Amino acid sequence: MAQVPTVPTTIRQIMSHRLFEIGVRDARAGRPFARNYDRWDGDEQWAYDRGRQWAAAVPKSVPLKRDGRVTREAEAWYTRCRDDIL
């Protein structure tokens, strides 16, 4: 199987994905993986997985978003923990 093409992205774009946010919420609530996870495409799974990993590495007191936008504090934590996030 060949590697799929990759494209440049930013931390803010990664963290803005709706499934990143769902992954964060699920992990912080102690829920298992989403029931339909295996039906998502690869990009959606990556976003969700990264959200769960970010939530595991970051204190719950750090808000992901405020007024619908990724917070600077959340982005700084992603940068700090990037080696622990896919």
C-alpha positions as CSV (number, residue, x, y, z in Angstrom):
1,M,0.0,0.0,0.0
2,A,1.4,3.4,-1.0
3,Q,1.7,6.3,1.4
4,V,-1.1,8.9,0.8
5,P,-0.1,12.3,-0.2
6,T,0.7,14.7,2.6
7,V,-0.1,18.4,2.8
8,P,1.4,21.1,5.0
9,T,-0.8,22.3,7.9
10,T,-0.7,24.3,11.1
11,I,-1.4,23.4,14.7
12,R,-4.3,25.8,14.6
13,Q,-5.8,24.0,11.6
14,I,-5.4,20.7,13.3
15,M,-7.0,21.9,16.5
16,S,-9.8,23.6,14.7
17,H,-11.1,20.3,13.1
18,R,-14.5,19.4,14.5
19,L,-13.3,15.8,15.2
20,F,-10.3,17.1,17.2
21,E,-12.8,18.8,19.5
22,I,-15.0,15.7,19.7
23,G,-11.9,13.7,20.6
24,V,-11.0,16.1,23.3
25,R,-14.5,16.0,24.7
26,D,-14.7,12.2,24.6
27,A,-11.3,11.8,26.3
28,R,-12.0,14.3,29.0
29,A,-15.4,12.7,29.7
30,G,-13.7,9.3,30.0
31,R,-15.7,7.9,27.1
32,P,-14.4,5.1,24.8
33,F,-13.7,5.8,21.1
34,A,-16.6,6.9,19.1
35,R,-18.9,4.1,18.0
36,N,-18.6,4.9,14.3
37,Y,-14.9,5.7,14.4
38,D,-14.1,2.8,12.0
39,R,-16.3,4.3,9.3
40,W,-14.5,7.6,9.2
41,D,-11.9,8.4,6.6
42,G,-8.2,8.6,7.6
43,D,-8.1,12.4,8.1
44,E,-11.1,12.3,10.4
45,Q,-9.5,9.5,12.4
46,W,-6.3,11.4,12.7
47,A,-8.1,14.5,13.9
48,Y,-10.0,12.6,16.5
49,D,-6.9,10.7,17.7
50,R,-5.0,13.9,18.0
51,G,-7.8,15.4,20.1
52,R,-7.8,12.5,22.4
53,Q,-4.0,12.5,22.8
54,W,-4.0,16.3,23.4
55,A,-6.6,15.8,26.1
56,A,-4.5,13.1,27.8
57,A,-1.4,15.4,27.9
58,V,-3.0,18.7,28.9
59,P,-4.6,19.7,32.2
60,K,-8.5,19.7,32.0
61,S,-8.4,23.3,33.2
62,V,-6.9,24.3,29.8
63,P,-9.8,25.3,27.5
64,L,-9.6,24.1,23.9
65,K,-11.8,26.9,22.6
66,R,-13.2,30.2,23.7
67,D,-15.9,31.9,21.7
68,G,-15.5,29.2,19.0
69,R,-11.8,29.8,18.5
70,V,-8.8,27.7,19.6
71,T,-7.2,29.5,22.6
72,R,-3.5,30.5,22.6
73,E,-3.0,28.5,25.8
74,A,-4.4,25.4,24.1
75,E,-2.1,25.9,21.1
76,A,0.9,26.5,23.3
77,W,0.2,23.2,25.1
78,Y,0.0,21.4,21.8
79,T,3.4,22.8,20.9
80,R,4.8,21.8,24.2
81,C,3.4,18.2,23.9
82,R,3.7,17.7,20.2
83,D,6.0,14.7,20.5
84,D,3.3,12.9,22.5
85,I,0.6,13.7,19.9
86,L,0.5,11.9,16.5
